[in-house]
Amino acid sequence: MAYAEPEKQKIVSLEVEEGCTVRDAVRRSNITTFFPSIDVETIKVGIFGKAVRNADDQVLKEGERVELYRELKVDPKQARANRAAKTKD
């Protein structure tokens, strides 16, 4: 389980039984101990960089790394446009 904020990152190792869903693993990770603002029921998740559409139904496979995604503060397209505008000045 991996989660990062600009000033702090955390990887939590977790062993789960066969048939464990992605959402169950997030719940069991106790990630809120380190990041209390995370809502484990609604946070967007992925496996090895690929978004998981339905974390409540997707079953984990051995060795998969679950990643928790925070909301972006700025749309990446807008951020690029902002940087491009600064370089023109």
C-alpha positions in Angstrom: 0.0 0.0 0.0 1.5 3.3 -1.0 0.4 6.9 -0.4 2.2 10.2 -0.7 1.7 13.8 0.1 4.2 16.5 -0.9 5.9 16.5 2.5 5.3 12.9 3.6 5.1 9.4 2.0 4.2 6.0 3.4 4.4 2.4 2.2 2.5 -0.1 4.3 3.3 -3.9 3.9 0.2 -6.0 4.3 -0.6 -9.7 4.1 -4.2 -10.5 3.3 -6.1 -13.7 2.7 -7.0 -15.0 -0.8 -10.1 -13.2 -2.1 -9.3 -9.9 -0.4 -10.6 -7.0 -2.4 -8.7 -3.8 -3.0 -11.0 -1.8 -0.7 -10.7 -4.4 2.1 -6.9 -4.1 1.9 -7.1 -0.3 2.1 -9.3 -0.6 5.2 -6.9 -3.1 6.8 -3.8 -1.1 6.1 -4.6 1.4 8.9 -3.3 4.1 6.6 -5.4 6.7 8.4 -3.0 6.3 11.4 -0.5 8.2 9.2 -2.9 10.3 7.2 -6.1 10.9 9.2 -7.7 12.9 6.4 -8.0 9.9 4.1 -11.5 8.5 3.6 -10.8 4.8 3.0 -14.3 4.2 1.7 -14.0 6.8 -1.2 -10.3 7.3 -2.0 -9.3 6.5 -5.5 -7.0 3.6 -5.9 -4.8 1.9 -8.4 -2.5 -1.1 -8.8 1.0 -0.5 -10.1 -0.1 2.9 -11.6 -3.3 1.7 -13.3 -6.6 3.0 -11.8 -9.0 0.5 -10.3 -12.6 1.2 -11.3 -14.3 -0.8 -8.6 -12.2 -1.3 -5.6 -15.0 -3.0 -3.7 -15.1 -5.9 -6.3 -11.6 -6.2 -7.6 -9.7 -9.1 -5.9 -6.0 -8.6 -5.2 -3.4 -10.9 -6.7 -0.2 -11.9 -4.9 2.5 -9.2 -5.0 0.3 -6.4 -6.3 1.0 -2.9 -4.9 -2.1 -0.9 -4.1 -1.7 2.9 -4.6 -3.9 5.5 -3.0 -4.5 8.7 -5.1 -5.1 12.1 -3.6 -7.0 14.7 -5.5 -4.9 17.0 -7.7 -4.9 20.7 -6.7 -4.4 21.8 -10.2 -5.4 20.1 -13.5 -2.2 18.9 -15.2 -3.2 20.7 -18.4 -3.7 23.9 -16.6 -0.4 23.5 -14.8 1.4 23.1 -18.1 -0.3 26.2 -19.5 0.6 28.2 -16.5 4.3 27.2 -16.8 4.3 28.0 -20.5 2.8 31.4 -19.8 5.6 32.1 -17.3 8.3 31.3 -19.8 7.0 33.8 -22.3 7.4 36.7 -19.9 
